[in-house]
Amino acid sequence: MRARVGIKRGWVSTPMTAHLPRSFLFASAEQTGRAVYKAMISPRAVVYCPWYRKWMMGFVRFIPNPIFAKLNL
């Protein structure tokens, strides 16, 4: 039996997020859907969507907790 796949997605451009200002952090619904499908057939345990979120979250992981707590994210 195959292990579950974790999909770490960012903001998705949908009618629910229409009031938010758009930036490069948003992915289209079609792009996210393709990533979810690829994640289901992929042997990887964790899939990031869009792909650059993997690098962003890797960077955030190295920020010390006291500094991260003071950030306004």
C-alpha positions, -999 to +999 in steps of 0.1 A: +000+000+000+013+034-009+019+061+016-002+093+015+010+122-005+014+156+012+007+185-011+021+218+001+004+244-020+004+282-017-023+307-026-046+296-054-063+322-076-100+314-072-131+335-067-126+332-030-093+350-032-104+375-058-103+404-033-066+398-025-039+416-045-022+393-069+015+385-067+039+358-079+029+337-049-005+329-065-010+298-086-039+293-110-065+266-102-054+247-134-018+248-123-027+235-089-049+208-103-021+195-125+003+195-096-022+175-075-027+149-103+011+146-107+015+142-069-010+114-069+010+094-095+044+105-082+065+084-058+074+115-038+059+119-003+057+157-004+049+179-034+051+217-035+028+238-057+040+260-072+075+245-074+093+275-060+075+272-026+099+244-018+128+268-018+109+295+000+099+271+028+134+258+030+147+293+036+120+300+063+129+268+081+164+282+089+151+313+106+156+310+144+123+309+163+128+341+183+134+360+151+105+343+133+081+351+161+089+388+157+082+388+119+049+400+106+040+372+083 
